[in-house]
Amino acid sequence: MSHAETHRVPNQRVPVRLQEYGVGVFKAIMTKSALKKALKKAYITVDNVTATTATFISGGEEITLTLPDKKTSGKKFHYSCHILFEDAYLAVIRKPPGIRVSGNHFKTIANALPQCIQASEVDDAIKPQPVHRLDYATTGVLLIGKTNSSIRKLNALFQNRVVTKTYYAITIGKMEDSGEIKSDIEGKVSLSRYTLLQSAPSKRFGQLNLVQLYPETGRRHQLRIHMSEMGNPILGDPTYGTEGLVLKGKGLYLHAHSLKFTHPFTEEYLCITDTLPQKFKKIFPEIAV
């Protein structure tokens, strides 16, 4: 058994790559990452020809998504989400450490959302879904879409880089007061900026710093990689940290503090923030964030 959806492409001014155009077209795959996975698994055809990440469309094509039916156990993942903002179209929650946002796992934020987010009464309401990702060990604000159209519009905001994201981190080693780093991550240009807020001496690490981080692009592990490339790895990072200077048992000191964007339906300018975890304040007790 399988589930199929079709879509007729309207005329396009210029040819566009399917993996860009197709975000939000099908109810079953609302995110860019899900679309890429469907393409790689050959679930999508264009005019009955299997599509790939290199496929372009120009208008008039019929795109078909065919997904095999999933076997479900009927179990629900009950998790008490801390909600920072919610309306009929979207929600923002606090992501705790040590839980995946989504993926092929049972205990994920995505699987918990139907049990802790109010169902939308808008006509195109669907199962709530995260519209971006935070690493397994990262804490902080996570944006959720509750309708077909809101997920599509929120994805567009991220793609157009009109969502302002601010992170806090504790890093190791001496740093300049501010700066930026630009490098290639997985073959794509990536840019991050930082501002040093406070520093404190440390017998084990030499110096610890509380920094604000501003990712201008959204590559996987971007902030962790950039801080490591600067010679100032994030405290508790087992992947990009310096050998012998990895703090064990306290988790990663990286926190998604705020999201700023214009609500795609109400046009209200939103600034959603989440307070720093207590472990940050144990190192920098005077910080009021």
C-alpha positions in Angstrom: 0.0 0.0 0.0 1.1 3.6 -0.6 0.0 7.2 -0.4 0.2 9.5 -3.4 -0.2 13.2 -3.9 0.0 15.1 -7.2 0.7 18.8 -8.0 0.4 20.6 -11.3 3.2 23.3 -11.6 2.0 26.7 -12.7 4.0 28.6 -15.3 7.4 29.9 -13.9 9.2 33.0 -15.1 12.5 31.0 -15.1 13.2 27.3 -14.5 13.6 26.5 -10.8 15.2 23.6 -9.0 12.6 21.1 -7.8 14.1 20.8 -4.3 13.6 24.6 -3.9 10.1 24.8 -5.5 8.7 21.7 -3.8 8.9 22.9 -0.2 5.4 22.9 1.2 3.8 21.6 -2.0 2.8 18.3 -0.5 1.1 17.9 2.9 3.2 14.8 3.6 6.6 16.5 3.2 6.5 20.1 4.5 10.2 20.8 5.1 13.3 21.2 2.8 15.1 18.3 4.5 12.1 16.0 4.1 11.8 16.9 0.5 15.5 16.1 -0.1 15.0 12.7 1.6 12.0 12.0 -0.6 14.0 12.8 -3.7 16.9 10.6 -2.7 14.6 7.7 -2.0 13.0 8.2 -5.5 9.5 8.9 -4.1 8.9 11.8 -6.4 8.3 11.8 -10.2 7.9 14.6 -12.7 5.8 13.7 -15.7 6.3 10.0 -14.6 10.1 10.3 -14.6 11.9 9.8 -11.3 13.1 13.2 -10.0 16.4 13.9 -8.4 18.0 16.9 -6.6 19.2 18.1 -10.0 15.7 18.2 -11.5 14.4 21.6 -12.7 10.8 22.5 -13.5 9.5 25.4 -15.6 5.7 25.1 -15.6 3.1 22.6 -16.7 4.7 19.5 -15.2 2.8 17.1 -13.0 4.8 16.3 -9.9 3.8 13.1 -8.0 4.8 12.1 -4.5 4.3 8.4 -3.7 5.1 7.4 -0.1 4.9 3.8 1.2 2.5 3.4 4.1 4.2 3.4 7.5 3.5 0.8 10.0 2.7 2.4 13.4 2.6 0.9 16.8 -0.1 3.3 18.0 2.2 4.5 20.8 2.3 8.2 21.5 5.3 10.1 22.8 4.0 12.1 25.8 6.4 15.0 26.6 5.6 18.2 28.4 6.6 21.0 26.1 7.3 24.4 27.5 5.4 26.8 25.2 6.8 30.3 24.7 4.3 31.4 22.1 1.3 29.9 20.4 -1.6 30.9 18.1 -3.6 29.3 15.4 -0.8 29.2 12.9 2.4 28.6 14.7 4.0 27.9 18.1 7.4 28.5 19.7 8.6 26.0 22.3 11.7 25.5 24.5 13.8 22.6 23.3 15.6 20.9 26.2 19.0 19.2 25.8 19.3 15.5 25.0 16.3 15.1 22.7 16.2 15.1 18.9 14.0 17.5 17.0 12.9 14.9 14.4 14.2 11.9 12.6 13.7 8.2 12.6 13.4 7.9 16.3 10.4 7.6 18.7 11.5 10.1 21.3 11.6 13.3 19.3 10.1 16.8 19.6 8.2 16.2 16.4 6.4 13.1 17.9 5.6 14.9 21.1 4.0 18.0 19.4 0.5 16.6 18.8 0.2 15.8 22.5 1.4 19.3 23.8 0.4 21.8 21.0 -3.2 22.8 20.6 -4.7 21.7 17.3 -5.3 24.6 14.9 -8.9 25.3 13.7 -7.7 26.9 10.4 -8.9 25.1 7.3 -5.5 23.7 6.2 -4.4 22.6 9.7 -2.1 19.6 9.8 0.0 17.8 12.4 2.3 20.4 13.9 5.9 20.2 12.7 9.2 21.9 13.5 10.3 24.2 10.6 14.0 24.3 11.6 16.4 22.2 13.7 18.5 22.5 16.8 21.3 20.0 17.6 20.6 17.1 20.0 22.5 18.9 22.8 21.4 22.4 22.0 18.7 24.1 24.1 16.4 27.0 23.3 13.7 28.4 21.0 12.2 26.1 18.4 9.7 27.3 15.8 6.7 25.1 15.0 4.2 25.3 12.1 0.6 24.2 12.7 -0.9 24.6 9.2 0.1 23.7 5.6 0.3 27.4 4.6 2.1 28.5 7.7 4.8 25.9 7.4 5.4 26.9 3.7 5.6 30.6 4.6 7.9 30.0 7.6 10.2 27.9 5.5 10.3 30.8 3.0 11.3 33.2 5.8 14.3 31.0 6.7 15.3 30.5 3.1 15.1 34.3 2.5 17.2 34.9 5.7 14.7 37.2 7.2 14.5 35.4 10.5 17.1 36.8 13.0 18.5 34.1 15.3 20.6 34.9 18.4 22.5 32.3 20.4 24.5 32.3 23.6 27.5 30.1 24.1 30.4 29.7 26.5 33.7 29.3 24.6 37.2 28.4 25.6 40.3 30.7 25.2 41.1 34.3 24.6 38.9 36.2 22.1 38.6 39.6 20.5 35.7 41.7 21.6 33.7 41.0 18.4 34.2 39.6 14.9 33.0 37.3 12.2 34.1 34.1 10.5 33.3 33.0 7.0 34.1 29.5 5.7 32.8 26.7 3.6 30.8 24.0 5.4 30.0 21.0 3.3 30.8 23.0 0.1 28.6 26.0 1.0 29.6 29.4 2.1 28.7 30.1 5.8 28.9 33.2 7.9 28.7 33.8 11.6 29.2 36.9 13.8 29.9 37.1 17.5 30.1 39.6 20.4 32.1 38.9 23.5 30.0 39.8 26.6 32.1 38.6 29.6 35.2 36.5 30.3 36.3 34.7 33.4 39.6 32.9 34.3 39.6 29.2 34.6 42.2 26.9 36.0 41.3 24.1 33.7 40.5 26.0 30.5 42.6 29.1 30.9 39.7 31.5 30.0 36.0 31.0 29.5 33.8 33.5 27.6 30.1 34.3 27.4 29.4 35.2 23.8 26.4 36.2 21.7 26.4 34.4 18.3 24.5 35.4 15.2 24.5 32.9 12.4 23.9 34.6 9.1 23.5 31.3 7.3 22.1 28.0 8.5 24.5 25.2 7.9 24.6 22.1 10.0 26.7 22.6 13.2 27.7 26.0 11.8 28.3 27.8 15.1 30.1 24.8 16.7 32.4 24.5 13.6 33.0 28.3 13.4 34.0 28.6 17.0 36.3 25.6 16.7 37.9 27.1 13.6 38.6 30.3 15.5 40.4 28.3 18.2 37.6 29.0 20.7 35.5 25.8 20.8 32.2 25.8 22.7 32.4 24.3 26.2 31.2 20.7 26.3 31.5 20.1 22.5 32.6 16.5 22.1 32.8 16.7 18.3 34.6 20.0 17.6 36.2 20.6 21.0 40.0 20.5 21.7 41.3 17.1 22.8 41.8 17.1 26.5 39.6 20.1 27.0 36.2 18.5 26.6 33.9 19.0 29.6 32.0 15.8 30.3 28.7 15.3 32.0 27.4 18.9 31.7 26.3 18.9 28.1 26.9 21.5 25.4 27.0 25.2 26.4 25.0 26.4 23.4 21.6 28.0 23.7 19.2 29.3 21.0 18.1 32.5 22.9 15.8 34.3 20.4 14.0 34.3 17.1 12.8 37.6 15.5 10.5 37.6 12.5 7.3 39.1 11.1 4.3 36.8 11.6 3.4 35.6 8.0 -0.4 36.0 8.7 -0.9 38.6 11.4 2.1 40.7 10.3 3.0 41.2 13.9 6.7 41.6 14.6 7.6 38.8 17.0 10.7 38.5 19.3 10.5 35.2 21.1 13.2 34.6 23.8 14.1 31.9 26.2 16.1 32.4 29.4 19.6 31.0 29.7 19.9 27.5 31.3 21.1 27.6 34.9 24.4 26.0 34.1 25.4 29.2 32.2 24.6 31.3 35.3 26.8 29.2 37.5 29.8 30.3 35.4 28.6 33.8 34.8 26.3 34.6 37.7 25.9 38.3 36.9 24.3 37.8 33.5 20.7 38.7 33.4 19.3 36.9 30.3 
